[in-house]
Amino acid sequence: MTAAEIDAAQALRYRVFYDEMKARPTPEMARLRRDFDDFDAVCEHLLVLDRRRGEGPGGIVGTYRLIRRQAAAKIGRFYSAAEYDITPLIDYPGEILELGRSCIEKDARNTATMQMLWRGIALYIYHFDIKVMFGCPSFPGTDPAQHAQAFSYLHHHHLAPPEIRARALASRYVKMDTLAPGSYDERKAMARVPPLIKGYLRLGGFVGDGAVIDPQFNTTDVFIIVKTELVTEKYIRHYERGIRDQDG
């Protein structure tokens, strides 16, 4: 990973999070038009490149930030620990992976780009024998009431089992199950869940207890946990099928 590639990823993040989603940059971020923090120096950056747009940094259209235990140790914590008590994940046996800063260039938001990101994550999980991955994907805006149906649905149907359940810090905790089961249309509720979170759920993902308002990013975050067996099995089956097809 070159410095120019990291710089291009940070520029992409700025365009998506600050220009498009109206996050609030620091003066230094606004001057440089880059999204950055201390974790960028210790994490690994997953990049999707479209060679039609140019070689190297000029072709970057998608990115994810990947943080394993050893990277978090250099900072002293995982990024999501600022919002959630992640002790159950820290105590989980084996390697764990925090995903964050997921974004795709506006004119490259299609199935192919998303599949490339997921393929990269699946390979990474397989290579490092990751047992659990987690992160804080978000809903737009800082008014949780706008997402009452979706939050209630997620809490009622996808709450993580206690042994891997992160909980929003008491000072930031936003109750998710504000609507009683059966009092809302579950199909409409699921339709209001952002695509990235739906993707995690399709992989058998769970949500943590409580949402968190993130004023800087103009979002309301939820905690997602995915045991990785399904991710790697799905990818390996796809890969083996491709090999068989090539062998004819």
N, C-alpha and C positions, 0 to 999 in steps of 0.2 A: 504494500500500500504506500503510494507516494504522497508527499505533502500536497502536491497539486490535486490529487484525487480527493483527499480529505477536504481541501479547500472548496472543491467543486461540490462535494456532498453538503457542506455547510451552507454554500450559496443556494443550493436547491432547497434545503430545509428552510432557509430564510424566505425564499419566494413563496413556499407553500404555507408555512406557519404564520409569517408576519404580513406579507403582502396580501395573501389570499384569505387566511383564516383570522386575520386581525389580532394576532398575538401582540404583546407589548414588549418591544425590544429595549434593552439597555441602551444608553447613549452610544457605547462602543459598538454594540451590534448594529445599530442604525447607521453609524458612520461607515462600518466595513461591509454592511449588508450580508452578514454571516450570522448563523445561529451556532453558538458554541458554548461549552462549559468545560469544567475540569475533567469530565468523564471521556471527552473526545481523545485525550492523550493516552488513555489506558485501554479503551475498548477496541474491538475490531469492527470495521465498517464493511457491511455487505453492500455491494454496488451492482446495479443492473446497467449495462451499457448498450446503447443502440448505435452500432457501427455506422449506420447511415447518417448519423448526425456528426460523426467525427471520431477520430481515434483518441484514446486516453480520456482525460477529464471532460473534454467537450462532448462526449457521448453519454455521460451519466444521466439517466432518467429516473432512477429509483434507488432508494437507500434504506437500510436498517442499521441500528446500532446494537451490537452484541456484547454482553458483559458476562463473563464467567466469574467464578469465585476468586481466581487469582487476580483478575483485573479489579474487582470490587475491593480486594484487600489493599491494593495500592492507594485507594482513595479513603478506605476505612468504612465503606458502606456501599450498598447498591443504591441506584438512583431512586427507586420506588420507596425506599425506607423513609424518605421525607414525607410520604403520604400515608404509608401503611406499616403496621407491625407485621413484618415478614418472617418472624421467628420460625414458624412452621416450615418455611421453605429453606431457611438457613440450616435448620436441623435435619433436613431431608437427606438420607444417605445418597452418596454419589454426586456427580456433577450436575449443577443447575445453571440455567441460562436466563438472563434478563434481556428481553427485547424492548427496544424503544426507538423513538424518532423515526418511525416508519412514514415514508412519504414518497409520492410518485409525481413527476412532472405532469402538469394539468393535461397536456395534449398527448400524454402516454398512458393515461389511466384506462387500461384495457385488460382483458383476461390474460393476454400473453405476458405483459409486464408483471402482473401479480403472480402468475405461475412461475416466472423466473425467480422472483424473490423467494417464494415458498420452496422452490427446488433448491436454492442456495441454502436456506435454513435447514431443510431436510438433510442435505449432505453434511452440513456443519454438525448437526445433532448426531448423525451416524459416526462421523469422524472422531468427535470428542466424547462419545458415549454419554450424551446428555440424558438425564433421567426426567427432569421436569423443566419446563420453560414458563416464564411469567412476565408480566408487564402491566402497564397502566394505559390501555387505549382509552379513547375519549369520545364523549358526546359533545356536539357543538353548544357553545353558550354556557353561561354560569348561573342559569336558573333551573335547578333540578326539577321544579314542578312541571316544566315543559316535557320532561321525560318520565313522568310518573308511571305511565302504563308500561313502558319498556323496562324501567328499573324494577318495577314490581314483578313483571314476568321473569326477568333474569333471576331475581331473588327466589321466587317460588319454584322455578324449574331447573335452575343451573347453579345453585349455591354449592360451593365446594364442601367436601366432607371435612370434618373438624381437623383431621390430621394434616391437611394441606391448606387450611383456610386462613388467608391473611385478613386482617381487620383494619379498617381505616383508623388512623390515630384519633384518640378521643377529641383532641382540639380541632380536628378537621372532619369528623364523622358526619355524613349525611345519610339519613335513613333511606333505604331503597324500597322497602316493602310498605309503601304508604297506602296502597290500595289492597283491599281484601281479595283473596282468590275468588274467581267467579264474578267479580264486579266489573270486569273490563273484557274487551274482546282480545283474546290471545293472539289471533292472527294479525290484527292491527298493531298490537304491541310489538310483535316480532318484526313487522314491516318497518318499524321505527328504529330498529337496532342498526347501527352503522355497519357497512359491509365488512370491515376488518374484524369486528367483534363476531359477526356471524361466521366468518371464516374460522375463527378459533373454536366457536361452539361446534361447528361441523367436525372438527377434529376431536371432539369429546371434551372440550374445555369447560371450566367452571369459573364462576365469579366469586370474589371475596365478599366479605361482609361490609357493606357501606360504600358510598361514593365519596368523592373528594372534589371540591371546587378548586380549579387551578386558574387564578386570576391572570397570571402572566400569559398563559396560552389561550385564554378566553374559552375554556372547556370545563366540562365536568367529567372526571375520570372514574373508571371502574377498574377493579383488579381482575386480571385473567390468569388462570393457571391451567396448563396443559401437560398431562403426562405424555411423554413423547413416543410411547410404543406405537400408537396409531399413525403418527407422522412418518416414522421411519418405515413401518410396514407398508404404508400406502406408497411411499416413494420407491421402496425396493421392488414392490410388485410392478410398478410402472417401468422401472429401469430394466427388470428382468424381461418384461414383455417386449420392450424395445430391442433388447439383445436378440431375443428369439426371432423377432420380425426381421432383423438385419441378417440373421443366419439363414433365413428363408426356409 
